């Protein structure tokens, strides 16, 4: 019987162990999509205790606590940080077979060298030890990134964001590039007229312009797109239920914009047309600048209207949706490709029933212009766990080239989430190692090891073309000097 979470965790055979420890483990991390608060990086924040860095904003843990019968007071309410942590510690034993159990203990080990199992009995010892460490300079936010061998971080930013903290970090010469991503979801969401007009008003203020017509609106958004590009942005991101690809005319959208600014709601079909137009224009701008566009598809958000009114969005009331993805996605990509305006694209799928659809869709538009131009992104949100990641890897392997995949990302708001890259890498190495041992793959460790390194780091580095931090440069030096 293996010890829980030992050095060969998730590695079921010797070949998998070799692939992970000799090829995957030490590769740097490019976290090309996350929701880390850049202000905390710029300020090099030290958290006061483990609750602040671990439980604030983590709706994965919140959902588990609610399911375990924990009152909201101890989740998002006014209980003390210790009381919230203790409620989480009492919940942890009941998360067995949920990825939270693995992540929790990986994070305790990797960041704090704590190998004790978290439960009601150990809670105080672990809380005190980790909180004391977090208050030291060694555990500042920047050092947490360094500790995990992170060499590039790409955040998620609204077009109206001023990017001040990104600019500050660049100007001060922080060696790990913290780059923005252009996320214009609010700019195209016309489901609520009042919210949309509030957004347009904010955009007016940021751009110091009057937005009366669609042309004014597009010009203002394009100026923000230019501003992001001038400050290192090379990536856009969209969180959508599904791709929008309705037919539209420019005059239709102009009329709809006037209607919206007059406070009048659009019909369902008009909303789809408006979203389709905006999505196409954003995609064309990305292509013009050589950006990479990302689409996170399939989340059914804010299902609990009562709790959404109390706590707001992104507090743990979302689920997998069963939207029809194929037809509109094909039409959208084909429209761009036909006009030679299809940028590099990553598709993230939230419904595992659509894995094969996505894996085959990317092959329709991989035209040889660059390796892996259209990517089937790693399992995300509800699927960034053992079963979800394996299913995604298998679908991509069966119907595409997993060797060209750009690997894992955290998609997280937590500075303690980087062991998710390790989790992915262990699963990846186990898949390859098992097939070598089963005779399904040649026992060519150098070949397979090089592919593992590509998926873990090299593919992302080449695909995004970002400057990476000093740790990656160190890795290059090792390779140059023949050190493995």
C-alpha positions in Angstrom: 0.0 0.0 0.0 1.4 3.4 -1.0 1.7 6.2 1.4 -0.8 9.0 0.7 0.6 11.9 -1.4 4.1 10.5 -1.5 6.7 11.5 -4.1 5.0 9.1 -6.6 1.5 10.3 -6.1 -0.7 9.5 -9.1 2.3 7.7 -10.8 1.3 4.0 -11.1 4.5 2.6 -12.6 8.3 3.1 -12.9 8.1 4.7 -16.4 5.6 7.3 -15.2 7.9 8.0 -12.3 10.9 8.6 -14.6 8.9 10.8 -16.9 7.6 13.0 -14.1 10.8 13.3 -12.0 13.3 13.6 -14.8 11.3 15.6 -17.4 8.1 17.3 -16.0 8.8 18.2 -12.4 11.3 21.0 -12.8 9.8 22.6 -15.9 8.9 26.3 -15.3 5.2 27.4 -15.2 3.6 29.8 -17.7 0.2 30.5 -16.1 -1.4 31.9 -19.3 -4.9 32.3 -17.8 -5.7 33.2 -14.2 -7.7 35.7 -12.1 -4.9 36.6 -9.6 -5.4 40.2 -8.2 -2.5 42.1 -9.7 -2.7 44.8 -7.0 -1.6 42.2 -4.4 1.4 41.3 -6.7 2.3 44.9 -7.1 2.1 45.5 -3.4 4.0 42.3 -2.7 1.3 41.5 -0.1 1.9 39.4 3.0 -1.3 37.6 4.1 -2.0 37.7 7.8 -3.2 34.1 8.0 -4.0 31.0 6.1 -7.7 31.8 5.8 -7.0 35.0 3.9 -4.8 33.4 1.2 -6.8 30.1 1.1 -10.5 30.8 1.7 -11.2 34.3 0.6 -12.8 34.2 -2.8 -12.4 30.4 -3.2 -15.9 29.2 -4.2 -14.7 25.7 -4.7 -14.2 25.4 -1.0 -17.3 27.4 -0.3 -19.5 24.9 -2.2 -18.0 22.0 -0.3 -18.6 23.7 3.0 -22.2 24.5 2.2 -22.8 20.9 1.1 -21.3 19.8 4.5 -23.9 21.9 6.3 -21.7 24.9 7.2 -23.6 28.1 7.9 -22.8 31.0 5.5 -21.6 33.0 8.5 -18.5 30.8 8.4 -18.0 31.0 4.7 -18.6 34.5 3.4 -20.1 36.0 6.6 -18.7 37.8 9.6 -17.1 35.0 11.5 -13.5 35.4 12.4 -10.7 34.1 10.1 -9.9 31.4 12.6 -13.6 30.3 12.8 -13.8 30.1 9.0 -10.6 28.0 8.8 -11.8 25.7 11.5 -15.1 25.2 9.6 -13.1 24.4 6.5 -10.8 22.0 8.4 -13.8 20.1 9.8 -15.1 19.8 6.2 -11.9 18.5 4.6 -12.3 14.9 5.7 -15.6 14.8 3.9 -14.0 16.0 0.6 -12.5 12.5 0.0 -12.6 11.7 -3.7 -13.2 15.4 -4.5 -10.1 17.1 -6.0 -10.2 19.5 -3.1 -8.8 16.8 -0.8 -5.7 16.4 -3.1 -5.3 20.1 -3.7 -5.5 21.0 0.0 -2.8 18.6 1.0 -0.6 19.4 -2.0 -0.7 23.0 -1.2 0.1 22.4 2.5 3.1 20.3 1.4 4.5 22.4 -1.5 4.2 25.9 0.1 4.5 25.2 3.9 6.2 21.8 4.1 3.3 20.6 6.2 2.7 16.9 5.7 0.0 16.4 8.3 -3.6 15.6 7.3 -5.9 18.6 7.8 -8.9 17.8 10.0 -10.6 19.1 13.1 -7.8 17.8 15.4 -4.9 19.2 13.4 -6.5 22.5 12.4 -5.0 24.8 15.1 -1.5 23.5 14.7 -1.6 23.9 10.9 -3.3 27.3 11.1 -0.8 28.7 13.5 2.3 27.3 11.6 1.2 28.4 8.2 -0.1 31.8 9.3 3.2 32.5 11.0 5.1 31.6 7.8 2.8 33.8 5.7 3.7 36.8 7.8 7.4 36.5 6.9 9.1 38.1 3.9 9.8 34.7 2.4 6.0 34.2 2.0 5.2 37.5 0.3 3.1 37.2 -2.9 6.1 37.6 -5.2 8.0 35.0 -3.3 5.0 32.6 -3.5 5.3 32.9 -7.3 9.1 32.4 -7.2 8.7 29.4 -5.0 6.5 27.6 -7.6 8.9 28.4 -10.5 6.3 30.6 -12.2 7.9 32.6 -15.0 4.9 34.3 -16.6 1.4 35.2 -15.3 -1.5 36.4 -17.5 -4.4 37.9 -15.6 -8.0 38.7 -16.7 -8.9 42.3 -17.2 -11.9 44.3 -18.3 -11.4 46.8 -21.2 -12.0 49.7 -18.8 -9.3 48.6 -16.4 -6.4 51.2 -16.2 -3.7 48.5 -15.9 -1.9 50.6 -13.4 -0.5 47.7 -11.4 0.7 45.9 -14.6 2.5 49.1 -15.6 3.9 49.5 -12.1 5.3 45.9 -12.1 6.9 46.4 -15.5 8.4 49.7 -14.5 9.9 48.4 -11.3 11.5 45.5 -13.2 9.7 42.6 -11.5 11.4 39.6 -13.2 8.2 37.6 -13.6 6.1 39.3 -16.4 2.5 40.0 -15.2 0.6 40.5 -18.4 -3.0 41.6 -19.0 -5.7 39.8 -21.0 -8.5 41.7 -22.7 -11.9 40.3 -21.3 -14.8 42.2 -22.9 -17.7 40.1 -21.7 -19.5 43.1 -20.1 -19.0 45.2 -23.3 -21.2 42.7 -25.3 -23.7 41.6 -22.6 -27.0 43.3 -23.5 -29.3 41.0 -21.5 -29.7 43.8 -18.9 -30.2 47.2 -20.4 -29.4 49.2 -17.2 -26.2 47.3 -16.6 -25.1 47.7 -20.2 -25.7 51.5 -20.1 -23.8 51.8 -16.8 -20.9 50.0 -18.5 -21.0 52.4 -21.5 -21.0 55.3 -19.2 -17.9 54.0 -17.5 -16.2 53.5 -20.8 -17.1 57.1 -21.7 -15.4 58.3 -18.6 -12.3 56.2 -19.2 -12.0 57.3 -22.8 -13.0 60.9 -22.1 -15.4 60.8 -25.0 -19.1 61.0 -25.7 -20.6 57.6 -26.8 -23.8 58.3 -28.7 -23.6 55.9 -31.7 -22.3 52.4 -32.4 -19.3 54.0 -34.2 -18.5 55.9 -31.0 -18.8 52.7 -29.0 -16.6 50.7 -31.3 -14.0 53.4 -31.5 -13.8 53.6 -27.7 -13.4 49.9 -27.3 -10.8 49.8 -30.0 -8.9 52.5 -28.3 -8.9 50.3 -25.2 -7.8 47.3 -27.2 -4.9 49.5 -28.5 -4.1 50.6 -24.9 -3.9 47.0 -23.7 -1.6 46.1 -26.6 0.7 49.0 -25.7 1.0 47.6 -22.2 2.0 44.0 -23.2 -1.4 42.4 -23.9 -1.3 39.7 -26.5 -4.3 37.7 -25.4 -8.1 38.1 -25.2 -10.5 36.0 -23.2 -14.2 35.4 -23.3 -16.4 33.7 -20.8 -19.5 32.6 -22.7 -22.3 30.1 -22.5 -21.8 29.4 -26.2 -20.3 31.1 -29.3 -22.6 33.6 -31.0 -22.7 33.6 -34.8 -26.0 35.0 -35.9 -26.2 36.8 -39.2 -26.3 40.6 -38.9 -25.9 43.8 -40.8 -24.0 46.9 -39.6 -27.2 48.9 -39.8 -29.0 46.4 -37.6 -26.4 46.7 -34.9 -26.4 50.5 -35.2 -30.2 50.5 -34.6 -29.9 48.2 -31.7 -27.3 50.4 -30.0 -29.5 53.5 -30.3 -32.3 51.4 -28.8 -30.2 50.3 -25.9 -29.0 53.8 -25.1 -32.6 54.9 -25.0 -33.2 52.3 -22.3 -35.1 49.9 -24.4 -34.6 46.1 -24.2 -33.7 44.0 -27.2 -35.5 40.9 -28.2 -33.8 37.6 -27.7 -32.9 37.4 -31.4 -31.6 41.0 -31.4 -29.4 40.3 -28.4 -27.9 37.3 -30.2 -27.2 39.5 -33.3 -25.6 42.2 -31.2 -23.4 39.7 -29.3 -22.5 38.0 -32.6 -21.4 41.3 -34.1 -19.3 42.3 -31.1 -17.7 38.9 -30.9 -16.7 39.0 -34.6 -15.2 42.5 -34.3 -13.2 41.6 -31.2 -11.9 38.5 -33.0 -10.9 40.6 -36.1 -9.0 43.1 -33.9 -7.2 40.2 -32.2 -6.1 38.8 -35.6 -4.9 42.2 -36.8 -2.6 42.5 -33.8 -1.5 38.9 -33.8 -3.2 38.2 -30.5 -4.4 34.8 -29.2 -8.1 34.5 -28.4 -9.5 32.3 -25.7 -13.1 31.1 -25.3 -14.3 29.6 -22.1 -17.6 27.9 -23.1 -20.4 26.1 -21.3 -20.9 27.6 -17.8 -24.5 28.0 -16.6 -24.0 30.9 -14.1 -25.9 32.3 -11.1 -28.4 29.4 -10.8 -29.5 30.3 -7.3 -31.2 33.6 -7.7 -31.9 34.0 -4.0 -28.2 33.7 -3.0 -27.1 35.6 -6.1 -29.1 38.6 -4.8 -27.4 38.3 -1.4 -23.8 37.6 -2.4 -23.5 38.5 -6.1 -21.8 36.7 -8.9 -18.8 34.4 -8.6 -19.7 33.1 -5.1 -20.3 29.5 -5.9 -23.8 29.1 -7.6 -22.7 28.1 -11.1 -22.7 24.7 -12.9 -22.0 22.9 -16.1 -24.5 23.9 -18.9 -25.8 21.8 -21.7 -25.7 24.4 -24.5 -25.5 23.4 -28.2 -21.9 24.2 -29.1 -21.1 22.8 -32.5 -23.0 24.6 -35.2 -22.4 28.2 -34.1 -18.8 27.5 -33.2 -18.2 26.1 -36.7 -19.9 29.1 -38.3 -18.0 31.6 -36.2 -14.5 30.1 -36.9 -15.3 29.5 -40.6 -16.5 33.1 -41.1 -13.2 34.4 -39.7 -11.1 31.8 -41.6 -12.8 32.6 -44.9 -11.8 36.3 -44.5 -8.3 35.3 -43.3 -9.0 36.9 -39.9 -8.8 33.8 -37.7 -6.3 34.3 -34.9 -4.7 31.6 -32.8 -7.5 30.3 -30.7 -7.9 28.2 -27.5 -11.3 26.6 -26.9 -12.1 25.5 -23.3 -15.0 23.2 -22.8 -17.0 22.8 -19.6 -19.3 20.0 -20.6 -17.4 16.6 -20.9 -20.2 15.5 -23.3 -18.7 18.0 -25.8 -15.0 16.9 -25.5 -15.0 15.0 -28.8 -16.9 17.8 -30.5 -14.1 20.3 -29.5 -11.3 17.9 -30.3 -12.6 17.5 -33.8 -13.6 21.1 -34.3 -10.0 22.4 -33.8 -8.8 20.1 -36.6 -11.2 21.8 -39.0 -9.2 25.1 -38.7 -5.6 23.9 -38.0 -4.3 25.0 -41.4 -0.6 24.4 -41.0 0.3 28.1 -40.6 1.5 27.4 -37.1 1.8 24.3 -34.9 -1.4 23.8 -32.9 -2.9 27.1 -34.1 -6.4 26.1 -32.8 -6.1 24.5 -29.4 -8.5 22.4 -27.3 -7.7 23.9 -23.9 -7.2 21.9 -20.7 -10.1 20.9 -18.5 -11.3 23.9 -16.6 -13.4 24.8 -13.6 -15.5 21.7 -12.8 -13.2 19.6 -15.1 -9.8 20.6 -13.7 -9.7 17.4 -11.7 -8.4 13.9 -12.3 -11.2 12.4 -14.3 -11.9 15.7 -16.2 -8.3 16.2 -17.2 -7.8 12.6 -18.3 -10.9 12.7 -20.4 -9.8 15.9 -22.1 -6.3 14.5 -22.7 -7.7 11.3 -24.2 -10.1 13.1 -26.5 -7.4 15.4 -27.7 -5.0 12.4 -28.1 -7.5 10.3 -30.0 -8.6 13.1 -32.4 -5.7 15.6 -32.6 -2.1 16.0 -31.5 -1.8 16.1 -27.7 2.0 16.6 -28.4 1.1 20.2 -29.5 -1.0 21.1 -26.5 -0.1 24.2 -24.5 -0.6 22.5 -21.2 -2.2 23.5 -17.9 -3.3 26.8 -16.3 -4.7 27.6 -12.9 -7.7 29.7 -13.8 -7.6 30.7 -10.1 -7.8 33.7 -7.8 -5.5 32.0 -5.3 -1.7 32.4 -5.0 -1.7 28.8 -3.5 -3.2 27.2 -6.6 0.0 26.5 -8.6 0.2 22.8 -7.5 -2.6 22.3 -10.1 0.1 22.4 -12.7 1.9 19.5 -10.8 -1.4 17.6 -10.6 -1.8 17.9 -14.4 1.8 16.9 -15.0 1.6 13.8 -12.9 -1.6 12.7 -14.7 0.0 13.4 -18.0 3.2 11.4 -17.2 1.1 8.5 -15.9 -0.9 8.3 -19.1 2.2 8.1 -21.2 4.1 5.9 -18.8 1.3 3.4 -18.6 1.0 3.1 -22.3 4.8 2.6 -22.6 4.7 -0.2 -20.0 1.7 -1.8 -21.8 3.6 -1.9 -25.1 1.2 0.7 -26.7 4.0 3.2 -27.1 7.7 2.6 -27.8 10.0 2.6 -24.8 11.8 5.7 -26.1 12.2 7.8 -23.0 14.1 10.6 -24.7 11.3 11.1 -27.3 8.4 10.8 -24.9 10.3 12.9 -22.3 10.8 15.7 -24.8 7.0 15.7 -25.6 6.3 15.8 -21.9 8.5 18.9 -21.5 6.8 20.5 -24.5 3.4 20.0 -23.1 4.4 21.3 -19.7 6.2 24.4 -20.9 7.8 24.7 -24.3 4.6 24.6 -26.4 3.1 27.4 -24.3 6.3 29.4 -24.5 6.4 29.1 -28.3 2.7 29.5 -28.8 2.3 32.8 -26.8 5.7 34.2 -27.7 5.9 36.0 -24.4 9.1 37.1 -22.7 9.4 34.8 -19.7 11.0 35.4 -16.3 14.5 34.7 -15.1 13.8 31.2 -14.0 13.1 30.1 -17.5 16.3 31.7 -18.6 18.0 29.6 -15.9 16.4 26.5 -17.4 17.8 27.5 -20.8 21.3 27.8 -19.3 21.0 24.4 -17.8 20.0 23.0 -21.2 22.9 24.8 -22.9 25.3 23.5 -20.4 24.0 19.9 -20.8 22.4 19.7 -17.4 19.3 17.6 -17.2 
